[in-house]
Amino acid sequence: MQTKANAKKDLSFEDFKKEVLNDYHIAVTSRECSLLGRREVLTGKAKFGIFGDGKEVPQLAMAKAFKNGDFRSGYYRDQTFMMAIGELTIQQFFSGLYANTDLAEEPMSAGRQMGGHFATHSLDANGNWKNLTQQKNSSSDISPTAGQMPRLLGLAQASKIYRNVKGIDTTNFSVEGNEVAWGTIGNASTSEGLFFETINAAGVLQVPMVISVWDDEYGISVHARHQTTKENISEILKGFQRDKNAKGYEILRVKGWDYANLIATYEEAAKIAREEHVPVLIHVNELTQPQGHSTSGSHERYKDKDRLNWEAKNDCNVKMRDWLIENNIATDEELQTIEKGIKKQVRDAKKAAWTSYLKPALSEKEELVILLQTVAASSPNKVFIEKIANELAALTEPNRKDSASAARRALRYLINENTSEKQQLLNWIDTFFEKVQPLYSSDLHNESDSAAIHIKEVKPTYSQDAEDVDARVILRENFDFIFNKYPETLIFGEDAGKIGDVNQGLEGLQDKYGELRVSDVGIREATILGQGIGMAMRGLRPIAEIQYLDYIMYALQIISDDLATLRYRTKGRQKAPLIIRTRGHRLEGIWHSGSQMGGVLNLVRGIHVLVPRNMTKAAGFYNTLLQSDEPALVVECLNGYRLKEQLPTNIGEFKTPIGVVETVKEGADITLVSYGSTLRIVQQAAKELAEVGIDAEIIDVQSLLPFDLNHDIVKSVQKTNRLMVIDEDVPGGASAYILDQILNKQDAFKYLDSQPKTLAAKPHRPAYGTDGDYFSKPSTEDVFEAIYEVMHEANPSSFPKLR
């Protein structure tokens, strides 16, 4: 058995003893936090809890091999590891459990995620990158099982890019690509497709990644025999083991209670990954989960007596304790003293965390009670308002919700009053929400001056004899400019490399910039997105290409749960400025007609969704996004690559503004709002409508998220007094979203003389072929007739019934 002393021959026994006892101290502290945390949930102070009990010792070993600059991508049981690297205190642990909204008290998410979701700060308070090479880094956790895996791939790939691509400023991000990305996952979650997709991709890419599988034989209450073939994840992954003839993984196995061998195993894994850039999987088995899956139930319900007895004897903390005594590192009495001190330390920190959590709510409550008593004194409804005040005053451990609710309910009794006291209450409510609401709603996007919405438009310029080219050429030339100007940019996707994407918007760029910057990847959309997220979190500017918008469904969970929430769930302390490039809209068939914008819009709040009508506009969006630091989805028009557009003279410099609409045709009779490929149909219909005396104004939305920040559409409606939204999504999809924005956000209803209309596709996916397109999505005739009907209802004498 190799011990830490063997591994570090220059370490004296006293130093060795001190280090080992410190490890035990962390393990016991973490366990006490888990035990007391469960009690806090059961008493109602916290809402729900999932804890890291049973995984303490292997996480200590992982922490020893984890260096400055490294990144963790884990899940909600890694509290011991976070404590061991010095990024989680006991009080912070409980502040997370209580959802303290003060980032100084709860630095993981400021109460936006349940406890156990860990993160470090990659950005300072101003949103600028910190030096990630001088700190230990944890990417922000998410709850969906295996959802951390795709991001892990990108975190590891960044090291490969930094080691092999010249010209990038690596100051804050890498030291010669020596950083390792460390992933953790429960054995049952290895059943998820995201795990297997990531395993395969990392083996292909050969990136410095170490994955720890914590194996306690259960997933929730379900035994491994229902989870994994052969009940052994490392056994079924043996085909990935590298050998002298083929690249692959190094696969290591170790008992989760074996402190000495765990340290040796993790040191070996780190050396392989860090020096050779080879992925490593460590199967850590014979672990336990002493309190069961979560606070929702007890493991006694699904584990038999034999298993429970085995777990009691083989608990990793128990085994480490025995090892300390057997090796004369500490006596039982010494360990009892340590353990007793830890119990008090944890109780005291828990109490301090609860006091800190309550402090602002108590102060606000007391302030409001005094105000409500003042309001009651001058009101005919005194008795009712006093009742609310007394109920609030009686709360010894209030939530902020209690004060907000009390103030708003009291206001109802003042409806017919016009007093200074009522005004004071109104002011209190407004001030309260101005202060408190941002604690829960800020930082969905960049809120600084560097936000994408603040990047000014730069129009394309043209020479007098500007050449008409296939639109895809504009994209190609613009990407060429981007890759030359920004060495930290790279693009990757299916067919993106050798052939320059299916529409040749990247033609010849792999030969010019190399396979690491313009790359082909396998058919695996979720991990394409994961590559982008992880690399963007480490300072690169990746463009992840999804071949068709239809295929983004494979990656939608990652986009929604991870990318779109990252800045929000870290309260602005992490970011991933990933650009997702795809193509959609008008084509033919169920699987290649990509216009499912309504579904996308409702799932990706936190990223920009941009729908350029042509390739010049699309290129301008890429230029704008690279001046900012926010994630975005750019949907190019599938049927626009071979259409002719003029080649601008300022390629790479022109910028399409985000959140700004464009009026492409002025008119007086009706406002038509559309985007993407449908806009060309609307423009053709408008020409035909003009022939019968209808003058339509056409507005290109351009940006769905954010939407018309200047409220230009309502200005058009104020002029025309009529409105129609046209798109090729299903009814109730993006057209309904757009109409809601115009009517409810911009108050356009007050200017309407006719019912606002939407015209969308049929409620089914588009049928194949030219006729399938015509009879599935809005045609020029559909648009003409729908608009004509609105004008007929408004003025039947000028526009007699069409049929």
HUKAHU-V20851 format. One record per helix or strand of 3 or more residues. SS is the DSSP state (h for helix, s for strand). FROM is the first residue (numbers start at 1). LEN is the number of residues. Records with the same first field share a line. If there is no record, write none. Layout:
SS = FROM-LEN + FROM-LEN
This chain:
h = 4-4 + 13-30 + 56-10 + 79-6 + 90-9 + 132-3 + 147-18 + 188-4 + 193-13 + 224-3 + 229-3 + 233-4 + 238-3 + 259-18 + 299-3 + 305-10 + 316-11 + 332-46 + 382-12 + 400-15 + 420-22 + 452-3 + 471-15 + 509-5 + 525-13 + 549-15 + 566-4 + 597-5 + 615-11 + 638-3 + 678-13 + 712-9 + 734-12 + 748-4 + 769-8 + 780-15
s = 71-3 + 181-6 + 209-6 + 249-7 + 280-6 + 468-3 + 489-5 + 518-3 + 541-5 + 579-6 + 608-3 + 632-6 + 644-3 + 662-4 + 670-5 + 696-5 + 703-3 + 723-8 + 757-5
